[in-house]
Amino acid sequence: ALEEWWSEQQKKIKKRYDIVVISRFHKVKRIDRLVKIVRKVRDKVPGVLACIIGSGPELEHIKNMSFSLGLKRNIHFFDQVAGDEVYDYWENDTISSIILKT
C-alpha cells in the first residue's frame, strides 16, 4: 500500500528534467562521462537537472562521483521505473538518451 501511494505521489510531482538517460550502470556505458558533462553544463546553467534511470555494478560509484562533484541537486538517480512511467520522465525533457552500447 505504501509503495503504491509513493508511486502515485511521484506521478503528481512532474519534475522537468533537462536530461533523461536510461542505461545499465556498467563501465562500458561510460555514465561517468555524462556526470562530467552535467558538471560542465551546471557551470553555465546552475539549475540543470538530469535524471539517470538504471541499475548495475557501477551505480554506487557513479552516485559517489556525482556527489563528490557537487551534483547532488543536479542529478537524480532512479534504480527502476516501470515501462509506462518512463514516458512521464521524457514528457518535458530537453535531451533524452538510451545508451545501447553493450
N, CA and C atoms as an extended XYZ file, in Angstrom:
306
Properties=species:S:1:pos:R:3:atomname:S:1:resname:S:1:resid:I:1 pbc="F F F"
N         0.829       -1.187        0.000 N   ALA     1
C         0.000        0.000        0.000 CA  ALA     1
C         0.880        1.260        0.000 C   ALA     1
N         1.924        1.257        0.832 N   LEU     2
C         2.804        2.413        0.901 CA  LEU     2
C         3.526        2.643       -0.422 C   LEU     2
N         3.967        1.552       -1.066 N   GLU     3
C         4.660        1.676       -2.340 CA  GLU     3
C         3.741        2.252       -3.412 C   GLU     3
N         2.487        1.812       -3.422 N   GLU     4
C         1.527        2.333       -4.390 CA  GLU     4
C         1.277        3.815       -4.138 C   GLU     4
N         1.109        4.195       -2.868 N   TRP     5
C         0.891        5.601       -2.524 CA  TRP     5
C         2.076        6.446       -2.971 C   TRP     5
N         3.301        5.966       -2.692 N   TRP     6
C         4.503        6.703       -3.073 CA  TRP     6
C         4.587        6.862       -4.591 C   TRP     6
N         4.274        5.815       -5.305 N   SER     7
C         4.290        5.869       -6.762 CA  SER     7
C         3.303        6.909       -7.272 C   SER     7
N         2.125        6.962       -6.692 N   GLU     8
C         1.128        7.956       -7.090 CA  GLU     8
C         1.607        9.373       -6.779 C   GLU     8
N         2.276        9.551       -5.633 N   GLN     9
C         2.790       10.877       -5.278 CA  GLN     9
C         3.852       11.324       -6.273 C   GLN     9
N         4.719       10.384       -6.672 N   GLN    10
C         5.773       10.702       -7.632 CA  GLN    10
C         5.173       11.121       -8.967 C   GLN    10
N         4.085       10.492       -9.365 N   LYS    11
C         3.427       10.852      -10.626 CA  LYS    11
C         2.863       12.267      -10.562 C   LYS    11
N         2.397       12.670       -9.395 N   LYS    12
C         1.824       14.010       -9.240 CA  LYS    12
C         2.900       15.082       -9.307 C   LYS    12
N         4.102       14.737       -8.872 N   ILE    13
C         5.210       15.688       -8.889 CA  ILE    13
C         5.867       15.592      -10.257 C   ILE    13
N         5.506       16.455      -11.137 N   LYS    14
C         6.046       16.422      -12.507 CA  LYS    14
C         7.300       17.279      -12.554 C   LYS    14
N         8.421       16.676      -12.286 N   LYS    15
C         9.686       17.393      -12.392 CA  LYS    15
C        10.059       17.485      -13.854 C   LYS    15
N        10.609       18.579      -14.215 N   ARG    16
C        11.078       18.749      -15.578 CA  ARG    16
C        12.570       18.489      -15.582 C   ARG    16
N        12.961       17.452      -16.268 N   TYR    17
C        14.373       17.126      -16.377 CA  TYR    17
C        14.898       17.634      -17.711 C   TYR    17
N        16.065       18.249      -17.659 N   ASP    18
C        16.714       18.710      -18.878 CA  ASP    18
C        17.330       17.537      -19.625 C   ASP    18
N        17.830       16.572      -18.874 N   ILE    19
C        18.493       15.406      -19.450 CA  ILE    19
C        17.912       14.154      -18.799 C   ILE    19
N        17.465       13.217      -19.617 N   VAL    20
C        16.960       11.940      -19.119 CA  VAL    20
C        17.743       10.835      -19.809 C   VAL    20
N        18.356        9.960      -18.997 N   VAL    21
C        19.157        8.868      -19.536 CA  VAL    21
C        18.677        7.557      -18.918 C   VAL    21
N        18.517        6.555      -19.770 N   ILE    22
C        18.187        5.214      -19.297 CA  ILE    22
C        19.336        4.312      -19.708 C   ILE    22
N        19.944        3.662      -18.726 N   SER    23
C        21.101        2.834      -19.032 CA  SER    23
C        21.384        1.864      -17.901 C   SER    23
N        22.094        0.813      -18.240 N   ARG    24
C        22.639       -0.097      -17.233 CA  ARG    24
C        23.939        0.539      -16.752 C   ARG    24
N        24.178        0.527      -15.457 N   PHE    25
C        25.391        1.125      -14.898 CA  PHE    25
C        26.544        0.119      -15.003 C   PHE    25
N        27.275        0.209      -16.089 N   HIS    26
C        28.426       -0.649      -16.337 CA  HIS    26
C        29.507        0.224      -16.962 C   HIS    26
N        30.771       -0.109      -16.724 N   LYS    27
C        31.878        0.712      -17.236 CA  LYS    27
C        31.773        0.984      -18.722 C   LYS    27
N        31.367       -0.007      -19.493 N   VAL    28
C        31.304        0.148      -20.940 CA  VAL    28
C        30.296        1.229      -21.353 C   VAL    28
N        29.331        1.532      -20.516 N   LYS    29
C        28.315        2.530      -20.829 CA  LYS    29
C        28.810        3.964      -20.661 C   LYS    29
N        29.903        4.142      -19.914 N   ARG    30
C        30.546        5.454      -19.719 CA  ARG    30
C        29.622        6.521      -19.119 C   ARG    30
N        28.830        6.126      -18.137 N   ILE    31
C        27.959        7.072      -17.442 CA  ILE    31
C        28.803        8.131      -16.733 C   ILE    31
N        30.041        7.793      -16.393 N   ASP    32
C        30.931        8.767      -15.758 CA  ASP    32
C        31.122        9.991      -16.656 C   ASP    32
N        31.151        9.802      -17.948 N   ARG    33
C        31.272       10.933      -18.881 CA  ARG    33
C        30.047       11.836      -18.804 C   ARG    33
N        28.888       11.219      -18.699 N   LEU    34
C        27.666       12.006      -18.575 CA  LEU    34
C        27.718       12.883      -17.328 C   LEU    34
N        28.173       12.307      -16.219 N   VAL    35
C        28.262       13.066      -14.968 CA  VAL    35
C        29.195       14.271      -15.156 C   VAL    35
N        30.317       14.061      -15.804 N   LYS    36
C        31.259       15.168      -16.047 CA  LYS    36
C        30.652       16.220      -16.975 C   LYS    36
N        29.869       15.784      -17.944 N   ILE    37
C        29.195       16.734      -18.837 CA  ILE    37
C        28.181       17.565      -18.065 C   ILE    37
N        27.409       16.919      -17.183 N   VAL    38
C        26.433       17.649      -16.372 CA  VAL    38
C        27.148       18.690      -15.523 C   VAL    38
N        28.313       18.350      -14.997 N   ARG    39
C        29.065       19.323      -14.201 CA  ARG    39
C        29.455       20.531      -15.046 C   ARG    39
N        29.917       20.297      -16.269 N   LYS    40
C        30.292       21.408      -17.143 CA  LYS    40
C        29.079       22.253      -17.508 C   LYS    40
N        27.969       21.603      -17.774 N   VAL    41
C        26.745       22.338      -18.087 CA  VAL    41
C        26.308       23.155      -16.874 C   VAL    41
N        26.396       22.553      -15.686 N   ARG    42
C        25.977       23.244      -14.470 CA  ARG    42
C        26.777       24.523      -14.228 C   ARG    42
N        28.038       24.535      -14.657 N   ASP    43
C        28.849       25.743      -14.504 CA  ASP    43
C        28.259       26.915      -15.283 C   ASP    43
N        27.571       26.628      -16.388 N   LYS    44
C        26.951       27.678      -17.208 CA  LYS    44
C        25.458       27.811      -16.934 C   LYS    44
N        24.821       26.692      -16.550 N   VAL    45
C        23.381       26.670      -16.266 CA  VAL    45
C        23.192       26.003      -14.898 C   VAL    45
N        23.288       26.788      -13.813 N   PRO    46
C        23.278       26.212      -12.467 CA  PRO    46
C        22.065       25.337      -12.143 C   PRO    46
N        20.934       25.579      -12.771 N   GLY    47
C        19.726       24.826      -12.455 CA  GLY    47
C        19.509       23.592      -13.303 C   GLY    47
N        20.515       23.165      -14.068 N   VAL    48
C        20.341       21.991      -14.919 CA  VAL    48
C        19.974       20.784      -14.065 C   VAL    48
N        19.040       19.983      -14.573 N   LEU    49
C        18.555       18.840      -13.806 CA  LEU    49
C        18.555       17.598      -14.691 C   LEU    49
N        19.305       16.583      -14.267 N   ALA    50
C        19.415       15.332      -15.019 CA  ALA    50
C        18.800       14.197      -14.210 C   ALA    50
N        18.271       13.236      -14.934 N   CYS    51
C        17.676       12.049      -14.342 CA  CYS    51
C        18.341       10.848      -14.998 C   CYS    51
N        18.911        9.962      -14.191 N   ILE    52
C        19.529        8.750      -14.723 CA  ILE    52
C        18.777        7.559      -14.143 C   ILE    52
N        18.219        6.754      -15.041 N   ILE    53
C        17.419        5.606      -14.643 CA  ILE    53
C        18.177        4.332      -15.003 C   ILE    53
N        18.361        3.461      -14.024 N   GLY    54
C        19.028        2.196      -14.298 CA  GLY    54
C        19.629        1.592      -13.054 C   GLY    54
N        20.255        0.436      -13.240 N   SER    55
C        20.929       -0.238      -12.134 CA  SER    55
C        22.133       -0.969      -12.709 C   SER    55
N        22.972       -1.456      -11.834 N   GLY    56
C        24.142       -2.193      -12.283 CA  GLY    56
C        25.320       -2.010      -11.347 C   GLY    56
N        26.429       -2.664      -11.662 N   PRO    57
C        27.572       -2.687      -10.759 CA  PRO    57
C        28.244       -1.333      -10.544 C   PRO    57
N        28.067       -0.384      -11.434 N   GLU    58
C        28.719        0.920      -11.297 CA  GLU    58
C        27.828        1.976      -10.644 C   GLU    58
N        26.603        1.614      -10.268 N   LEU    59
C        25.655        2.597       -9.736 CA  LEU    59
C        26.214        3.358       -8.545 C   LEU    59
N        26.703        2.668       -7.537 N   GLU    60
C        27.200        3.353       -6.328 CA  GLU    60
C        28.412        4.228       -6.650 C   GLU    60
N        29.289        3.740       -7.504 N   HIS    61
C        30.461        4.529       -7.915 CA  HIS    61
C        30.026        5.832       -8.589 C   HIS    61
N        29.058        5.742       -9.495 N   ILE    62
C        28.584        6.923      -10.217 CA  ILE    62
C        27.870        7.881       -9.264 C   ILE    62
N        27.080        7.353       -8.348 N   LYS    63
C        26.421        8.213       -7.354 CA  LYS    63
C        27.463        8.952       -6.526 C   LYS    63
N        28.468        8.228       -6.026 N   ASN    64
C        29.521        8.850       -5.221 CA  ASN    64
C        30.271        9.901       -6.022 C   ASN    64
N        30.535        9.610       -7.278 N   MET    65
C        31.224       10.565       -8.140 CA  MET    65
C        30.401       11.835       -8.293 C   MET    65
N        29.116       11.690       -8.543 N   SER    66
C        28.275       12.876       -8.723 CA  SER    66
C        28.193       13.697       -7.433 C   SER    66
N        28.114       13.027       -6.296 N   PHE    67
C        28.062       13.748       -5.021 CA  PHE    67
C        29.382       14.475       -4.760 C   PHE    67
N        30.506       13.820       -5.060 N   SER    68
C        31.804       14.451       -4.825 CA  SER    68
C        32.036       15.639       -5.760 C   SER    68
N        31.369       15.640       -6.907 N   LEU    69
C        31.474       16.772       -7.830 CA  LEU    69
C        30.450       17.867       -7.518 C   LEU    69
N        29.709       17.682       -6.434 N   GLY    70
C        28.743       18.699       -6.026 CA  GLY    70
C        27.467       18.704       -6.857 C   GLY    70
N        27.083       17.543       -7.380 N   LEU    71
C        25.920       17.460       -8.265 CA  LEU    71
C        24.707       16.808       -7.616 C   LEU    71
N        24.691       16.760       -6.299 N   LYS    72
C        23.596       16.088       -5.587 CA  LYS    72
C        22.232       16.660       -5.973 C   LYS    72
N        22.165       17.967       -6.190 N   ARG    73
C        20.895       18.604       -6.558 CA  ARG    73
C        20.644       18.592       -8.066 C   ARG    73
N        21.660       18.260       -8.832 N   ASN    74
C        21.536       18.327      -10.289 CA  ASN    74
C        21.276       16.988      -10.963 C   ASN    74
N        21.611       15.888      -10.290 N   ILE    75
C        21.399       14.566      -10.875 CA  ILE    75
C        20.572       13.720       -9.913 C   ILE    75
N        19.445       13.229      -10.392 N   HIS    76
C        18.594       12.337       -9.615 CA  HIS    76
C        18.724       10.932      -10.181 C   HIS    76
N        18.852        9.964       -9.303 N   PHE    77
C        19.027        8.564       -9.696 CA  PHE    77
C        17.773        7.769       -9.354 C   PHE    77
N        17.343        6.933      -10.284 N   PHE    78
C        16.218        6.040      -10.062 CA  PHE    78
C        16.650        4.653      -10.488 C   PHE    78
N        16.601        3.697       -9.555 N   ASP    79
C        17.044        2.337       -9.846 CA  ASP    79
C        16.122        1.644      -10.839 C   ASP    79
N        14.834        1.767      -10.632 N   GLN    80
C        13.896        1.106      -11.525 CA  GLN    80
C        12.677        1.990      -11.720 C   GLN    80
N        12.211        2.015      -12.946 N   VAL    81
C        10.999        2.738      -13.280 CA  VAL    81
C        10.192        1.827      -14.192 C   VAL    81
N         8.917        1.687      -13.908 N   ALA    82
C         8.058        0.851      -14.748 CA  ALA    82
C         8.043        1.402      -16.167 C   ALA    82
N         7.925        0.504      -17.132 N   GLY    83
C         7.974        0.893      -18.538 CA  GLY    83
C         7.057        2.042      -18.906 C   GLY    83
N         5.832        2.027      -18.403 N   ASP    84
C         4.892        3.094      -18.756 CA  ASP    84
C         5.207        4.401      -18.042 C   ASP    84
N         5.981        4.359      -16.948 N   GLU    85
C         6.353        5.576      -16.234 CA  GLU    85
C         7.528        6.300      -16.900 C   GLU    85
N         8.275        5.606      -17.736 N   VAL    86
C         9.418        6.225      -18.405 CA  VAL    86
C         8.973        7.452      -19.181 C   VAL    86
N         7.811        7.370      -19.807 N   TYR    87
C         7.316        8.485      -20.605 CA  TYR    87
C         7.038        9.719      -19.762 C   TYR    87
N         6.694        9.513      -18.481 N   ASP    88
C         6.491       10.655      -17.588 CA  ASP    88
C         7.776       11.456      -17.426 C   ASP    88
N         8.905       10.768      -17.404 N   TYR    89
C        10.186       11.453      -17.278 CA  TYR    89
C        10.568       12.139      -18.586 C   TYR    89
N        10.254       11.500      -19.708 N   TRP    90
C        10.612       12.041      -21.013 CA  TRP    90
C         9.676       13.151      -21.475 C   TRP    90
N         8.529       13.235      -20.861 N   GLU    91
C         7.484       14.127      -21.340 CA  GLU    91
C         7.949       15.573      -21.554 C   GLU    91
N         8.695       16.109      -20.633 N   ASN    92
C         9.098       17.505      -20.715 CA  ASN    92
C        10.599       17.709      -20.741 C   ASN    92
N        11.354       16.675      -21.061 N   ASP    93
C        12.807       16.822      -21.038 CA  ASP    93
C        13.303       17.546      -22.282 C   ASP    93
N        14.561       17.957      -22.229 N   THR    94
C        15.201       18.618      -23.356 CA  THR    94
C        16.041       17.624      -24.144 C   THR    94
N        16.758       16.748      -23.440 N   ILE    95
C        17.633       15.759      -24.074 CA  ILE    95
C        17.298       14.386      -23.504 C   ILE    95
N        17.080       13.408      -24.376 N   SER    96
C        16.813       12.032      -23.947 CA  SER    96
C        17.882       11.121      -24.519 C   SER    96
N        18.201       10.078      -23.768 N   SER    97
C        19.196        9.124      -24.269 CA  SER    97
C        18.938        7.751      -23.684 C   SER    97
N        19.053        6.766      -24.540 N   ILE    98
C        19.101        5.377      -24.096 CA  ILE    98
C        20.451        4.869      -24.576 C   ILE    98
N        21.304        4.487      -23.654 N   ILE    99
C        22.649        4.051      -24.020 CA  ILE    99
C        22.605        2.565      -24.316 C   ILE    99
N        22.851        2.228      -25.570 N   LEU   100
C        22.694        0.853      -26.026 CA  LEU   100
C        23.995        0.095      -26.201 C   LEU   100
N        25.133        0.742      -26.062 N   LYS   101
C        26.415        0.053      -26.251 CA  LYS   101
C        26.517       -1.117      -25.285 C   LYS   101
N        26.915       -2.283      -25.808 N   THR   102
C        26.991       -3.465      -24.941 CA  THR   102
C        28.430       -3.763      -24.565 C   THR   102
